[in-house]
Amino acid sequence: MNTHTVKKSDIKEKWYYIDAEDKVLGRLASRIAWILRGKHRPEFSPHLDLGDHVIVVNAEKVYLSGRKPAQKIYMHYTGYHSGLKKEPFRIMIKRDPILVIKQAVKGMLPHNRLGRQLLRKLKVYPGSEHPHLAQKPEILDINAK
């Protein structure tokens, strides 16, 4: 018996539009990662890029539940001695809401070349405007309240 493998030419990529207003960050990121990975397709294969493109708008209106807005800290290391930079969520969401969603989704994708390739299909915008109307994205309702 032969195992059927999907070819890239057989896959029709779709574009999805998600409004992040009043959505919980983790549940939203989980659903986005699911679509980017292609797990919603019946022909899913873990080693292939079968995912679709995702447009996220109103990134600045996403929230965390409970006491997490005060406790969640984003950290990165500059490479210099004592170069650890820390920034709480409440400041980070005002400064760069795009990075908040991208980092949440990045953590849920594979940590290899495939994951980096999938992350390029994610388009995040802080407001309600986006330049991808020509792709005719489908509105995807995520009930993550």
C-alpha positions in Angstrom: 0.0 0.0 0.0 1.2 3.5 -0.7 0.7 6.5 1.6 -0.9 9.4 -0.1 1.0 12.7 0.4 -0.6 16.0 -0.6 1.2 18.1 -3.2 1.5 21.8 -2.7 -0.2 22.3 -6.1 -3.3 20.5 -4.8 -3.8 22.9 -1.9 -5.9 26.0 -2.3 -4.8 28.5 0.3 -7.6 30.6 1.9 -7.4 33.9 3.7 -9.2 34.3 7.1 -10.2 37.5 8.8 -10.3 37.6 12.6 -11.5 40.5 14.8 -9.6 40.3 18.1 -11.7 42.8 19.9 -12.7 41.6 23.4 -11.0 38.2 22.9 -8.8 36.4 25.4 -5.2 36.4 24.1 -4.4 32.7 24.7 -7.6 31.3 23.2 -7.2 33.6 20.2 -3.6 32.6 19.7 -4.5 28.9 19.9 -7.1 29.2 17.2 -4.8 31.2 15.0 -2.0 28.6 15.4 -4.5 25.8 14.5 -5.4 27.5 11.2 -1.8 28.5 10.3 -0.7 24.9 10.9 -3.5 23.5 8.7 -5.0 21.2 11.3 -8.5 22.2 10.3 -7.9 20.4 6.9 -8.7 16.7 6.4 -5.4 16.3 4.5 -3.2 17.6 7.4 0.3 16.4 7.5 2.7 17.5 10.3 5.7 18.0 8.1 4.0 20.1 5.4 2.9 23.7 5.2 -0.8 23.2 4.5 -2.1 26.2 6.5 -4.0 29.2 5.5 -3.3 33.0 5.8 -4.8 34.8 8.8 -5.5 38.5 9.2 -6.0 39.8 12.7 -7.4 43.2 13.3 -8.0 45.2 16.5 -5.0 43.7 18.2 -4.8 46.5 20.7 -8.2 45.4 22.1 -7.2 41.9 23.2 -7.1 41.1 26.9 -5.9 38.7 29.5 -8.2 37.2 32.2 -7.7 37.3 35.9 -4.6 38.8 37.4 -2.5 38.1 34.4 -2.3 41.6 33.0 -0.4 42.7 36.1 1.7 39.5 36.4 2.6 38.7 32.7 6.1 39.9 31.8 7.7 39.9 28.4 11.5 39.4 28.6 14.2 39.5 26.0 18.0 39.5 26.2 20.0 42.1 24.3 23.2 40.1 24.2 25.2 42.5 26.4 26.1 41.9 30.1 23.1 42.5 32.3 21.1 43.1 29.2 17.8 41.4 30.3 14.9 43.7 29.4 11.5 43.2 31.1 8.2 44.8 30.1 4.8 44.1 31.7 1.8 43.2 29.5 -0.1 46.4 30.3 2.8 48.5 28.8 3.6 46.1 26.0 0.0 46.1 24.7 0.0 49.9 24.4 3.5 50.1 22.9 3.3 47.2 20.4 0.1 45.2 20.3 1.2 43.4 17.1 4.2 41.8 19.0 1.9 40.6 21.8 -0.2 38.5 19.4 2.7 37.4 17.2 4.7 36.1 20.3 1.7 34.2 21.6 1.1 32.5 18.3 4.8 31.8 17.7 5.0 29.9 21.0 2.2 27.6 19.7 3.9 26.8 16.4 6.7 24.3 15.8 10.1 25.7 16.8 11.9 25.0 13.5 12.0 26.1 9.8 8.3 25.1 9.3 7.2 27.3 12.2 9.0 30.3 10.9 7.5 29.7 7.5 4.0 29.4 9.0 4.4 32.6 11.0 4.9 34.6 7.8 1.3 33.8 6.9 0.1 35.8 9.9 -0.8 39.5 9.4 -1.6 41.5 12.5 -2.9 45.1 12.6 -3.6 47.2 15.7 -6.7 49.0 14.3 -9.6 47.8 12.2 -8.1 48.7 8.8 -6.1 46.2 6.7 -4.7 46.2 3.1 -5.8 42.6 2.2 -9.3 43.2 0.7 -8.1 41.9 -2.7 -7.6 38.5 -1.2 -11.3 38.3 -0.2 -10.8 36.9 3.3 -13.5 34.9 5.0 -14.7 36.2 8.3 -13.8 33.7 11.0 -15.8 34.0 14.3 -13.9 32.9 17.3 -16.0 32.9 20.4 -13.2 33.2 22.9 -14.7 35.4 25.7 
